[in-house]
Structure formats: C-alpha cells, structure tokens
C-alpha cells in the first residue's frame, strides 16, 4: 500500500539547497528546478519543492512523504528505494586543495591519506571515495559550511561540486581562488536525476511522465532556453 497518493496534477518534491543550481533563495528555485517544472508541465503537472536539510529530505522521500526527491545523484543504496528518471543535468564533482600543499592530482586516492578532507554528509561522491575508509574525512551538514571550513583552514581539502565551490567562495570575504588548486581527476561526473519513492503507488507513472516531459522540452528548445536564461 502506498504511503502517499499524490494528486495527479501536483508533484510535491523535496531536496536540499544546492546553490547555484537550486535553492529557495534562487529565482524560481534555480535553473534545475526550472527545468524540472517545465518537464512536468509538458505532462500536465504542477511542480512544488520543499527545501530542507539533505538527510531529512532523503529520509522523508524514502518514507513516501513526497512524490519525488528533486535532482539527486544515482547511488546503489538509493536505487533500492527509488525509481530514477533519466539524467537531466551533469555536474563535475571534485577535490579542491590549499595551493601550498603542492597537490595537483592523485593517482590513486591513497595519495591523499595525510590530509584532512571536508565533505558533505550523506552526499554521493562515488564508491571509491565513499568506501575509502583509510582517508581522513571530516563531515559537514551542507556545502556552505564545508567551503567555509576550507577557507578557515580547518580542512586541507574539500570535496564538492567545482562550480558550487566557486559560488560559495565568492560569498566569503577574503577567499582567494588563486590560492586553491583544483585537483585532477574529478571524483565523478554527477548526473542529476529525479527520484520517485517506490513506496508510492504512482511512482513509476510520475517517472515516466517526467522522462517524457524532459524529452519534449529538449526537442522544443525549452531546455536550452532555460539554461540560457539562467546563465548556465
């Protein structure tokens, strides 16, 4: 039995603030929210998003309290509980280090054993990083705290989407990107999906509607128009 029987005309989703891509402080919820809204609209659905801390959003999504979890990376443990849409945006996720450490790349991850690495708890970074128990990892609740810890010198390296790192750095007085090294290679190319809780009886239908709507906005040029309007 489904935990929630969502109205067919309104899709209620939840996610975390993930600026500059999506968040409650951004116009229209941000570029990724605008893409999702347009895709659902093609199939006759309105789209509403509740922004809250990621662990809470993911837990409530798994329980079926929402119709969808908005814009998340694929992970094996998530696939047990959610149907995934086709990917609708890609983000490069990597490691940034203080320049004076002299790091430019890692081959392999074991090279980073001596350093304290900040990361966002509950986020997907790829299995190699997530399973690397030999690394010194320092969790944070969100990307803003994570990047501020880095510039405060509390961690040596930070794991985050590179464009988000730049966005957060621009909001910190005195943060100097010339003193930062973007380490190669990236941890992953994060592809954003809409996740639909399997506990909800209409989950597969909503996933199929989203995929069909996404295809339609690409073909009609709406996808490209939204990307251009938001400056991405």
N, C-alpha and C positions, 0 to 999 in steps of 0.2 A: 504493500500500500504506500502511496506517495506521501511524503511529509508535507508537501505543499501542492495544491492545484492552482497554478498561476493562471490569471486571466489571459486569454489568447492575445488580447490587444496591447497588453503592457508587459514588458520583460523587465523584471526587477533584478538588478545585479549589485554586486558588492566588489570592492577592491580597495587597495591602499593608495595613498597619494604617491605618485611616481612622476614627479615633475622632472623635466618639462613635457613629458608625454601625456600624462593625465593626472588630474587632481581637482579638488574642489575650489582651488584658488585660480584656476585657469579658465579662460573664456570657453564657454560651452563644455567644460570638463576636460578640455585639451584635445589635441589632434586625434589621438587614438579613440577617445570617446566619440568624437565627431564621426569617425569612420564607422564605428560600431552602430551609432544611431542611424546613419544613412543606410547601412546594410539591413538593419531590422525594418526600417521604414519601407524598403522595397517589398517587404512581405507583409506589410500592414500592421507592424508592431511599433508601439512607442517604447522608448528605452530610458530607464531610470537607473541611476547609480548611487549607492551609498558608500562613501569613502570612510574607512576606519582602519585601525592597525591591521597589518597583514595576517598575523596569526589568528586574530578574531574573524577576519573576513574569510579565511580559508576554512576555519572550523565551522562557521555558520553555513558556508557553501556546502561543505560535506554533509551537514545535517539536513540540507534541503530547505533552509530558511529563506533562500533566494533562488531565483530561476537560473542564475549564472554567476560565475566569478569572472570578472572582466579583465581581459588582457593578461594572461599568465603564461609562463614558460611550461613546456612539457616536462614532466618528471615521472619516472616509473611508479612511484608511490601515489601520485595524483591520478594516474590512469586507472587505478583500481576503483576510484570513487567518482570519476568524472568522464563524460564524453567530451572529446576535444574537437573544436571546429578546425577547419583548415587555418594555417597561419595567415595573419593579415598584416604583420609588420615585423621587421627584424632589427635587433639592437645588438651592437658589439659589446660584450661584457669582458672586462679585463682587469689587470692589476696595475696600479699606479704606485710609484715608489719615490721617496725623497731622493733627489738627484745626487746628494753627497754620499749615498750608499754605493754608487758606482754600478748599479744594476741596469741592464738594458734588455736582457732576455733570460729565460730559464729553459734548460734542457737537461734533466727533467725537473718536475716540481720539487724534488728533493733538494735542489739548489737553494730553495728558499727556507730551509729548516732554521737558520739562525735568526730569522726576522719575525716580528710580531705583525700579524696580518689582520686588519679590521674587515669585518664582513657584516652583512645584514642577516640576522637570524631568521630562518625559515625560508629564505630565498633560494632559488635554484641556480647553481653555478656550474653544473656539470659534474658527473660522477667522480672524475679524477680528483677535483678539488674537494668535493664533499666527503670523499672517502679517505682523504689524506690525513689520517689521524696523527701522523708524525709532524705535521705543521703546527705552529703556534698560532691559534686563531682566537680573535677577540670579538665577540658578537656585539652588535648594536641593534636597536629597535627599528631604525629607519636610516635612509641614505643621508639625511641631513646630519644626524648625529655622527654617522660613520665618517663623513668627509670632514666635519669639524674636528673630530678626534685626530685625524691625519694632520691637519694644519696646526693643531695644538701640540704636535709631536708625541702624542700618546700611542701611536702605532707607527711602524716603519713603512708598511704597505697597506693599501686599501683595495678591496675587491668590489667593483661596482661597474655599472654601465659607463662607458667613457664619456658619452655626451651628458649623462647625469652628473658625473664628476665635474665637468666643466661648468655646468649650470650652477651647481651648489658652490663651487669655488668662487664664482662671480659674485655671490651674495655674502662672501666673507671678507671683511676689511683686512687688507694686508696680504691676502692669499696671492701667491705669485706662481703662475703656472710655469714660468721659466725655471723654477727650482724643482720641477716634477718630471720624472721620467715615466712614460707610458711603456710598460714592459711588454715585450713580444714573447710568444704569440698570445693572442686573446685566449681567455679561458673557454669562451664559447660564443657562437653567434646565437643570441637568444631570439627565438621566433615566438611572437605573441599569439596566443590562441584565446578564444572564448571557451570557458569550461562550464559544462552543464551537469549538475549533480545527478548521478544515476538513480538516487533515491526518489527523484521526482518523475512522475509517470509521463510528463510531456517533454522530457529532456531531449530525447532523440529528435523529436519533431522540431523543437526550437533550434537544435544544432543544424538540422537540415535547412531550416528557414534562413538561418544566419549565413550558411555557406552559399545558398542560392542568391541571397541578397548581396553578399560580397562579390560574387561573380558578376552580378548585374551592375553594381556601381563601378567595377573596373571597366566593363565593356562600354558603359555610357560616359566614361570620363569623369564621373563624380569623384572617384577615389583620388585621381590626380589633382582635381580642383581643390579638394580639401587639403591635401598635402601642400599645395602651393599657397593656399590662403593662410595656413599656419606657419609658413616659412620653413618647412622641412624638405 
